[in-house]
Amino acid sequence: MKIAISNDHTAVEMKKAIKAHLMDRGIQVTDMGTDSPESCDYPIYGEKVGRAVASGEADLGIVICGTGVGISMAANKVKGIRACVCSEPCTARLSRMHNDSNVLGFGARIIGIEMAKMITDAWLDAEYEGGRHQRRVDQLMEIENR
């Protein structure tokens, strides 16, 4: 599995910790974020991960900014991306199982590194259930095409 990860200036340390955590799980990681604490624009980094996932360059993506909201919004602007912002593991797990989310977002100013690891693990360990959920995922994708 290959995961693209990115972040803005507020999430440098969290990105490094999550990247190491993913690598410890044997996952290949493509780092598309910044390593600088200098102010930067989160939309650039959200789009990078969105494009990597949408093109198949990465299987999944993780985006981190102060709240996780802005960078996830940017990723969601890319056709084919279903990014979710999660502050606890249950939502992360259900976003994969029911919504087939392909990008996970969280906020470095909202949660701690250990919670971010738990959220990441719950998300990665869940599998899309398809079935009754597919109709709704298809409806989400249809919205993009209108």
C-alpha positions as CSV (number, residue, x, y, z in Angstrom):
1,M,0.0,0.0,0.0
2,K,1.1,3.5,-0.8
3,I,-0.1,6.6,1.1
4,A,0.4,10.2,0.2
5,I,0.6,12.5,3.2
6,S,0.8,16.3,3.3
7,N,0.5,19.1,5.8
8,D,0.8,22.8,6.3
9,H,3.1,24.7,8.7
10,T,0.9,23.9,11.7
11,A,1.3,20.2,11.4
12,V,5.0,19.5,10.7
13,E,5.6,17.5,13.8
14,M,2.3,15.5,13.6
15,K,3.0,14.7,9.9
16,K,6.5,13.4,10.9
17,A,5.0,11.2,13.6
18,I,2.2,9.8,11.4
19,K,4.7,9.2,8.6
20,A,6.9,7.2,10.9
21,H,3.8,5.3,12.2
22,L,2.8,4.4,8.7
23,M,6.3,3.2,7.9
24,D,6.3,1.1,11.0
25,R,3.2,-0.6,9.6
26,G,5.1,-1.4,6.4
27,I,3.3,1.2,4.4
28,Q,5.1,3.1,1.6
29,V,4.7,6.9,2.2
30,T,5.0,9.7,-0.2
31,D,5.6,13.0,1.7
32,M,4.0,15.9,-0.2
33,G,3.9,18.3,2.8
34,T,6.1,21.0,4.1
35,D,8.8,20.5,6.7
36,S,9.0,24.2,7.4
37,P,7.3,26.1,10.3
38,E,7.0,29.1,8.0
39,S,3.4,30.0,7.2
40,C,2.2,28.4,4.0
41,D,-1.1,27.8,2.2
42,Y,-2.9,24.5,3.1
43,P,-4.9,24.3,-0.2
44,I,-1.7,23.6,-2.1
45,Y,-1.0,20.6,0.1
46,G,-4.5,19.3,0.1
47,E,-4.7,19.4,-3.7
48,K,-1.3,17.5,-4.0
49,V,-2.6,14.6,-2.0
50,G,-6.0,14.7,-3.8
51,R,-4.4,14.5,-7.2
52,A,-2.0,11.7,-6.1
53,V,-4.9,9.6,-4.9
54,A,-7.2,10.4,-7.8
55,S,-4.5,9.6,-10.4
56,G,-3.6,6.3,-8.7
57,E,-0.1,7.5,-7.7
58,A,-1.2,6.7,-4.2
59,D,-3.8,4.3,-2.8
60,L,-4.9,6.6,0.0
61,G,-4.1,10.0,1.4
62,I,-3.7,11.7,4.7
63,V,-3.9,15.5,5.1
64,I,-3.2,17.6,8.2
65,C,-3.5,21.3,9.0
66,G,-4.5,23.2,12.1
67,T,-8.1,21.8,12.2
68,G,-8.0,19.4,9.3
69,V,-10.9,21.2,7.7
70,G,-9.3,23.5,5.2
71,I,-6.8,21.0,3.8
72,S,-9.6,18.3,3.6
73,M,-11.8,20.8,1.7
74,A,-8.9,21.4,-0.8
75,A,-8.5,17.6,-1.3
76,N,-12.3,17.3,-1.8
77,K,-12.1,19.7,-4.7
78,V,-10.3,17.0,-6.7
79,K,-12.6,14.8,-8.7
80,G,-12.8,11.3,-7.2
81,I,-11.8,12.3,-3.7
82,R,-13.9,11.6,-0.6
83,A,-11.9,13.2,2.2
84,C,-13.2,13.2,5.8
85,V,-12.0,15.1,8.8
86,C,-11.9,12.9,11.9
87,S,-11.2,13.7,15.6
88,E,-11.8,10.2,16.9
89,P,-11.4,6.6,15.6
90,C,-15.1,5.7,15.2
91,T,-15.8,8.3,12.6
92,A,-12.6,7.3,10.7
93,R,-13.6,3.6,10.7
94,L,-17.2,4.3,9.6
95,S,-16.0,6.8,6.9
96,R,-14.1,3.9,5.3
97,M,-16.8,1.3,5.8
98,H,-19.8,3.3,4.7
99,N,-18.4,6.2,2.6
100,D,-15.4,4.6,1.0
101,S,-13.3,7.6,2.1
102,N,-9.9,7.7,0.4
103,V,-8.4,10.7,2.2
104,L,-8.2,11.1,5.9
105,G,-7.8,14.5,7.5
106,F,-7.2,15.7,11.1
107,G,-6.2,18.8,12.9
108,A,-2.8,19.2,14.7
109,R,-4.4,21.9,16.9
110,I,-7.4,19.7,17.7
111,I,-6.0,16.3,18.6
112,G,-2.7,14.9,19.9
113,I,-0.3,12.7,18.1
114,E,-1.4,9.5,19.9
115,M,-5.0,10.1,19.0
116,A,-3.9,10.8,15.4
117,K,-2.2,7.4,15.4
118,M,-5.4,5.7,16.7
119,I,-7.5,7.5,14.1
120,T,-5.1,6.5,11.3
121,D,-5.1,2.8,12.4
122,A,-8.9,2.7,12.7
123,W,-9.2,4.2,9.2
124,L,-6.6,1.9,7.7
125,D,-7.9,-1.3,9.3
126,A,-11.5,-0.7,8.1
127,E,-12.7,-2.0,4.8
128,Y,-15.4,-0.6,2.6
129,E,-18.6,-2.6,2.9
130,G,-20.2,-1.8,-0.4
131,G,-23.6,-3.2,-0.7
132,R,-26.3,-0.8,0.5
133,H,-23.6,1.9,0.8
134,Q,-22.6,1.8,-2.8
135,R,-25.8,3.6,-4.0
136,R,-24.9,6.5,-1.8
137,V,-21.3,6.6,-2.8
138,D,-22.4,6.6,-6.4
139,Q,-24.7,9.5,-5.7
140,L,-21.8,11.5,-4.2
141,M,-19.8,10.8,-7.3
142,E,-22.7,11.9,-9.5
143,I,-22.7,15.3,-7.8
144,E,-19.1,15.8,-9.0
145,N,-20.2,15.0,-12.6
146,R,-23.0,17.6,-12.7
